[in-house]
Amino acid sequence: MHEKVIVLDFGGQYNQLIARRVRECNVYCEVKSFKTPIDEIKEAAPKGIIFTGGPNSVYLDESPRIEKELFDLGIPVLGICYGCQLMAYTLGGKVSAADTREYGKTSTVFEMDCLLFKGLPENGITWMSHTDYVSELPDGFRSTAHTTDCPVAAMECAERKLYGIQYHPEVMHTENGVAMLRNFLYEVCGCAGDWSMSNYAKTAIASVREKVGSGRVLLALSGGVDSSVLAALLAKAIGSQLTCIFVDHGLMRKNEGDEVEQAFKKWDINFVRVNAKDRFLSKLAGVSDPETKRKIIGEEFIRVFEAEAKKIGKVDFLAQGTIYPDVIESGAGDAAVIKSHHNVGGLPDYVDFKDIVEPLRLLFKDEVRQLGTELGLASYLVWRQPFPGPGLAIRIIGDITEEKIQILQDADYIFREEIAEAGLDRDIHQYFAVLTSMRSVGVMGDSRTYDYTLALRGVTTTDFMTADFARIPYDVLERVSNRIVNEVQHINRIVYDITTKPPSTIEWE
Ligand code: XMP
């Protein structure tokens, strides 16, 4: 279908980033464990192979290895960091431990006749992170870049199309790093660059049509990015054969339920919005334990969905918004684990269907967004920040009442408006308000008040596993604070959460 490059994963921290960079260069690539059998690689007939970095030292017995035969297939190989050392070691060169680790931005000199550096400056900054280095080149190789401490910052055997680089071209600290990857893909591998989201949309639509035929497809739409883009794709592919069930638990952000509904009006699909607010709130009444709240919402969600799905009768396919990071087999662990992922946990057990459609399985998150734009999905859905399934229920500390939901929705809305107004909405990866349910004394006009404290949270993160608090400028915080206390009743104090994750989490419950 597409020309393909294989990224062989040796357990380094930037492996998915390498794959994303390759795709940014319009070349499709897949991440595979370094344990992938050589026959499987031959069968895939990739235009090139990239070895990632990894935490090991090649000269230790237990370190990941690769069969030498891989270098004889005539397929171009680029080794990065550990991958470069492994190439040198496997082909008869020598790798040694340096006295000091070379780490961070490093001034590097490149040989201009190496294809990787074609059209780029002779001097530049690279991002290094290594202790081992190639101390003797394998036969037929030459050094094509060096730094003060590292004689082989890059190497090549041009006739065999084998290349190695000690630094990390995929991180943004390496100047022209992506251009070097691009040179590998286009100058060395001879790629044509057939991976684009408009192409992908066309092929995905065609293959959904082929798989589904005249069958009926059911999708649980949460209004999050993945399920919304999936719905848009299916809408284009199969129109009225699609039924989307959108369970509105009444714990969405202000206007959000209507926005989701609005975004899908233009397509000829069966869109079922279940307004289940009363049902959820009555189950949640008086419950203040976070885990119990989550459990109640999860169970109730499934029940509501199930009841709706039963009304539709038999469906043929269940659509799921699984994306590529959920299915990558990592080279990091001993056993290659494939994470199973359901957009809404546990649903398939409750609905009668014969197969699953997962047309986003190959895409990274940023590609899902590009695809959404390509399909004409409303940008407020395409750029939506992550939102937890239990919604505002876990942003109201303690028990939930209709009044508290209203207060939080209004305050959160103002916060979001001001962040967007300040042009910060793409820089801060997640931001929201939390109603603490703590009350304190204030003064408004001439009267004493005793009202809620609202907390604001804003984080920057790459993977949501760790996060830093966002440095929102004081004048923006000041505007948010003024507006909220003036426009929203029952809030008389606002604090900004300045903890990182860990030790905190992003959400408060
Ligand atoms: P924490 O609070 O664990 O959150 O640091 C990490 C990310 O996960 C989101 N989150 C959830 N997403 N269902 C979801 O779909 C949930 O129950 C849930 N809880 C937390 C959170 O918003 C953040 O992006």
Boltz pocket constraint, residues with backbone or C-beta under 6 A from the ligand:
constraints:
  - pocket:
      binder: B
      contacts: [[A, 386], [A, 387], [A, 388], [A, 389], [A, 390], [A, 430], [A, 464], [A, 501], [A, 504], [A, 505], [A, 506], [A, 507], [A, 508]]
      max_distance: 6.0
